[in-house]
């Protein structure tokens, strides 16, 4: 049994490989900046993932639903003991990973399938889902966003895929001195000492930006395409409606969904939220920067 330790958003993660010849740490290149040699003193892992390719589907399960993840489909089943089983498929509909979760997602098991690219896809998606739902019990959530870091503050931009999150981040880096990319697809927001921080993660979409850094959360901004550049502050109800779809959740699970709603509520209480109506130009970055930066 090969064990690998990682520290992500100040949580320890343990990944155990039952057969390192088939499913080994080479599938986790984006995790390398987060690797640690020893567990953090006095802290239990947020989750332990055991990768065992001999694991089979539990026949005693109930279909819950399937959902589109943007890069494939995931089918969700409920197990008789209250846990979940997920079949993670790629865009071609091929099953790449079987994931089983128990006990607030702290104990997880998975089996990868197919060629190396399929196993890489399956294992990374399994870990991302497990982290998102386990983190909810500890004040953390993954958010689908592109995030700029400027000084000690982080500024994530949320929007539907293809709306221009990454474009807007790129314009900030072109037009505004001192900006750097923290993560381009799935940063982590975590409440620490009642204040929200935003962290880099091993999941960054098509942009290889895997940075083990954090910043205070400065503002949340939704990008909205428009013919004019205008940034408006949102009311609490508008902010909640904007942030919720950008976060990983399972609305059919009351406890998981309640965890997320509580985190979002606290973010809104402590952090200004905006909509940036914009064109894809440098003026948009300047207008947004002048409005939201602390």
C-alpha positions as CSV (number, residue, x, y, z in Angstrom):
1,X,0.0,0.0,0.0
2,X,1.5,3.3,-1.1
3,X,0.4,6.4,0.8
4,X,0.7,10.0,-0.4
5,X,0.0,13.1,1.7
6,X,-1.0,16.5,0.4
7,X,-2.0,19.8,2.1
8,X,-4.7,21.6,0.3
9,X,-6.4,24.8,1.7
10,X,-4.7,24.0,5.0
11,X,-6.3,20.5,5.1
12,X,-4.4,17.3,5.1
13,X,-5.4,14.8,2.4
14,X,-4.3,11.2,2.3
15,X,-4.3,9.1,-0.9
16,X,-3.7,5.4,-0.6
17,X,-2.8,3.3,-3.6
18,X,-3.6,-0.4,-3.2
19,X,-1.8,-1.2,-6.4
20,X,0.8,1.4,-7.4
21,X,1.6,-0.4,-10.6
22,X,-1.8,0.4,-12.0
23,X,-3.0,3.6,-10.1
24,X,0.0,5.5,-8.8
25,X,0.9,9.1,-7.9
26,X,1.9,9.8,-11.6
27,X,-1.8,10.4,-12.1
28,X,-1.6,13.4,-9.7
29,X,0.9,15.7,-11.3
30,X,-1.2,18.8,-10.5
31,X,-1.0,17.7,-6.8
32,X,2.8,18.0,-6.6
33,X,2.9,21.6,-5.3
34,X,0.7,20.5,-2.4
35,X,2.8,17.4,-1.4
36,X,3.9,17.0,2.2
37,X,6.2,14.4,3.8
38,X,4.5,14.1,7.2
39,X,1.0,14.7,8.5
40,X,0.3,18.0,10.2
41,X,0.7,17.6,13.9
42,X,-2.6,17.5,15.8
43,X,-4.7,17.3,12.7
44,X,-6.7,14.5,11.2
45,X,-7.0,14.3,7.4
46,X,-10.0,16.0,5.9
47,X,-10.4,12.9,3.8
48,X,-8.6,9.6,3.0
49,X,-9.0,8.3,-0.5
50,X,-8.1,4.6,-1.1
51,X,-7.6,3.8,-4.8
52,X,-8.3,0.1,-5.3
53,X,-9.0,-1.1,-8.8
54,X,-10.4,-4.4,-7.6
55,X,-13.4,-2.5,-6.1
56,X,-16.8,-3.4,-7.7
57,X,-20.1,-1.7,-7.8
58,X,-22.4,-2.3,-4.9
59,X,-25.5,-4.0,-6.3
60,X,-27.6,-2.8,-3.3
61,X,-27.9,0.8,-4.4
62,X,-30.5,3.3,-5.5
63,X,-30.2,5.6,-8.5
64,X,-30.4,9.2,-7.4
65,X,-29.7,11.1,-10.6
66,X,-27.0,11.9,-13.2
67,X,-25.6,15.4,-13.8
68,X,-23.4,17.1,-16.4
69,X,-20.0,18.2,-15.0
70,X,-19.0,20.2,-18.0
71,X,-16.4,17.6,-19.0
72,X,-18.6,14.5,-18.8
73,X,-21.4,13.0,-16.8
74,X,-21.6,11.6,-13.3
75,X,-24.2,9.1,-12.2
76,X,-25.1,9.2,-8.5
77,X,-26.4,6.2,-6.4
78,X,-27.3,6.1,-2.7
79,X,-26.0,3.1,-0.8
80,X,-27.9,1.2,1.9
81,X,-25.6,2.5,4.6
82,X,-26.3,6.1,3.7
83,X,-23.1,6.6,1.7
84,X,-22.9,7.4,-2.0
85,X,-21.5,5.7,-5.1
86,X,-20.6,7.7,-8.2
87,X,-19.8,6.6,-11.8
88,X,-17.6,9.3,-13.4
89,X,-17.7,9.3,-17.2
90,X,-15.8,11.4,-19.7
91,X,-17.2,13.3,-22.7
92,X,-17.3,10.1,-24.7
93,X,-19.5,8.4,-22.1
94,X,-16.7,6.1,-21.0
95,X,-16.7,5.1,-17.3
96,X,-13.4,6.4,-15.9
97,X,-13.9,6.0,-12.2
98,X,-16.1,4.4,-9.6
99,X,-16.2,6.5,-6.4
100,X,-17.7,5.4,-3.0
101,X,-18.0,7.8,-0.1
102,X,-18.9,7.3,3.6
103,X,-19.0,9.2,6.9
104,X,-19.2,12.8,5.8
105,X,-16.9,12.0,2.8
106,X,-13.9,11.6,5.1
107,X,-13.5,7.9,4.1
108,X,-13.6,7.4,0.3
109,X,-12.7,4.5,-2.1
110,X,-12.4,4.5,-5.8
111,X,-11.4,2.3,-8.7
112,X,-10.1,3.8,-12.0
113,X,-10.8,2.4,-15.4
114,X,-9.5,2.6,-18.9
115,X,-6.3,4.0,-20.3
116,X,-4.0,6.5,-18.6
117,X,-5.9,9.5,-19.7
118,X,-9.2,8.1,-18.5
119,X,-7.7,7.1,-15.1
120,X,-6.2,10.6,-14.7
121,X,-9.5,12.2,-15.5
122,X,-11.4,9.8,-13.2
123,X,-9.2,10.1,-10.2
124,X,-8.8,13.9,-10.3
125,X,-12.6,14.3,-10.6
126,X,-13.2,11.9,-7.8
127,X,-10.8,13.8,-5.5
128,X,-12.3,17.1,-6.5
129,X,-15.8,15.9,-5.6
130,X,-14.8,14.3,-2.4
131,X,-12.9,17.4,-1.3
132,X,-15.8,19.7,-2.1
133,X,-18.3,17.7,-0.1
134,X,-15.9,16.9,2.8
135,X,-14.8,20.5,3.0
136,X,-18.4,21.7,3.5
137,X,-18.4,20.2,7.0
138,X,-15.4,22.3,7.8
139,X,-16.3,25.7,6.3
140,X,-14.7,25.2,2.9
141,X,-16.1,25.1,-0.6
142,X,-14.8,24.7,-4.2
143,X,-16.0,27.5,-6.4
144,X,-16.0,27.5,-10.2
145,X,-14.1,30.7,-10.8
146,X,-11.0,32.4,-12.2
147,X,-9.2,34.1,-9.4
148,X,-6.7,37.0,-9.4
149,X,-4.4,37.7,-6.5
150,X,-3.3,41.3,-5.9
151,X,-1.2,41.9,-2.8
152,X,-2.8,40.0,0.1
153,X,-6.2,39.9,-1.4
154,X,-7.9,37.4,-3.8
155,X,-10.6,38.4,-6.3
156,X,-12.5,35.5,-7.9
157,X,-14.7,36.0,-11.0
158,X,-17.6,33.7,-11.5
159,X,-19.8,33.1,-14.5
160,X,-21.2,30.3,-16.7
161,X,-18.6,28.5,-18.8
162,X,-17.6,30.4,-21.8
163,X,-18.8,33.8,-20.5
164,X,-15.3,35.2,-20.0
165,X,-13.9,34.5,-16.5
166,X,-10.5,33.7,-17.8
167,X,-10.5,36.5,-20.3
168,X,-11.3,39.0,-17.5
169,X,-8.5,37.6,-15.3
170,X,-6.1,38.0,-18.3
171,X,-7.1,41.6,-18.8
172,X,-6.4,42.3,-15.1
173,X,-2.9,40.9,-15.5
174,X,-2.3,42.9,-18.7
175,X,-3.7,46.2,-17.5
176,X,-3.1,46.3,-13.7
177,X,0.2,46.2,-12.1
178,X,0.8,43.6,-9.4
179,X,-1.8,41.1,-10.4
180,X,-1.1,37.3,-10.6
181,X,-3.3,34.3,-11.3
182,X,-4.2,32.3,-8.2
183,X,-6.3,29.7,-10.0
184,X,-8.2,29.6,-13.3
185,X,-11.1,27.2,-12.6
186,X,-11.6,25.8,-9.1
187,X,-10.1,27.8,-6.2
188,X,-11.2,27.0,-2.7
189,X,-12.9,29.4,-0.3
190,X,-12.4,28.6,3.4
191,X,-13.7,30.3,6.5
192,X,-10.8,30.7,8.9
193,X,-11.2,32.5,12.3
194,X,-14.5,33.7,10.9
195,X,-12.8,35.4,7.9
196,X,-13.0,34.0,4.3
197,X,-9.7,33.1,2.5
198,X,-9.3,31.9,-1.0
199,X,-6.7,29.2,-1.9
200,X,-5.1,27.7,-5.0
201,X,-6.0,24.1,-5.7
202,X,-4.9,21.1,-7.9
203,X,-7.9,21.7,-10.1
204,X,-7.5,24.6,-12.6
205,X,-9.3,23.5,-15.7
206,X,-7.4,24.0,-19.0
207,X,-4.9,26.4,-17.4
208,X,-2.1,24.6,-15.5
209,X,-2.1,27.0,-12.5
210,X,-1.6,24.7,-9.5
211,X,-0.4,27.1,-6.8
212,X,-0.2,26.3,-3.1
213,X,-1.0,29.9,-1.9
214,X,-3.8,31.7,-0.2
215,X,-5.2,35.3,0.1
216,X,-7.9,37.1,2.0
217,X,-11.1,37.1,0.0
218,X,-11.5,40.7,-1.2
219,X,-14.7,40.5,-3.3
220,X,-16.9,38.1,-5.3
221,X,-17.7,39.3,-8.8
222,X,-20.0,37.8,-11.4
223,X,-19.0,38.5,-15.0
224,X,-21.9,39.4,-17.3
225,X,-21.3,40.2,-21.0
226,X,-22.5,43.7,-22.0
227,X,-21.9,46.4,-24.5
228,X,-20.9,48.8,-21.7
229,X,-18.5,48.5,-18.8
230,X,-20.3,48.9,-15.5
231,X,-19.8,47.3,-12.1
232,X,-22.7,47.2,-9.6
233,X,-22.8,46.0,-6.0
234,X,-25.3,43.2,-5.3
235,X,-27.8,43.0,-2.4
236,X,-27.4,39.9,-0.1
237,X,-30.2,38.0,-1.9
238,X,-28.7,38.8,-5.4
239,X,-25.3,37.8,-4.1
240,X,-26.6,34.5,-2.8
241,X,-28.3,33.7,-6.1
242,X,-25.1,34.5,-8.0
243,X,-22.7,32.5,-5.8
244,X,-24.7,29.3,-5.2
245,X,-24.7,28.0,-8.8
246,X,-20.9,28.5,-8.9
247,X,-20.3,26.1,-6.0
248,X,-20.1,22.4,-5.9
249,X,-23.0,20.9,-4.1
250,X,-25.7,18.1,-4.0
251,X,-29.0,19.9,-3.6
252,X,-30.8,16.5,-2.9
253,X,-28.7,15.9,0.2
254,X,-30.0,18.3,2.9
255,X,-26.9,18.2,5.1
256,X,-24.4,18.8,2.2
257,X,-26.6,21.6,0.8
258,X,-27.1,23.2,4.2
259,X,-23.3,23.2,4.7
260,X,-22.8,25.1,1.5
261,X,-25.7,27.6,2.2
262,X,-24.1,28.4,5.6
263,X,-20.7,29.1,4.0
264,X,-22.2,31.3,1.3
265,X,-24.2,33.2,3.9
266,X,-21.0,33.9,5.9
267,X,-19.2,35.0,2.7
268,X,-21.9,37.5,1.9
269,X,-21.8,38.8,5.5
270,X,-18.1,39.6,5.3
271,X,-17.4,40.2,1.6
272,X,-18.8,42.6,-0.9
273,X,-20.3,41.0,-4.0
274,X,-20.7,42.5,-7.5
275,X,-21.8,42.0,-11.0
276,X,-19.4,43.3,-13.7
277,X,-21.3,44.1,-16.9
278,X,-18.5,44.3,-19.4
279,X,-16.9,44.1,-22.8
280,X,-13.7,41.9,-23.1
281,X,-11.3,44.9,-23.1
282,X,-8.8,46.5,-20.7
283,X,-11.2,49.3,-19.7
284,X,-13.4,46.6,-18.2
285,X,-10.5,45.4,-16.0
286,X,-9.8,49.0,-14.9
287,X,-13.5,49.7,-14.1
288,X,-13.8,46.5,-12.1
289,X,-10.5,47.1,-10.3
290,X,-11.4,50.6,-9.3
291,X,-14.7,49.4,-7.9
292,X,-13.9,46.2,-6.0
293,X,-10.3,46.4,-4.8
294,X,-9.7,47.1,-1.2
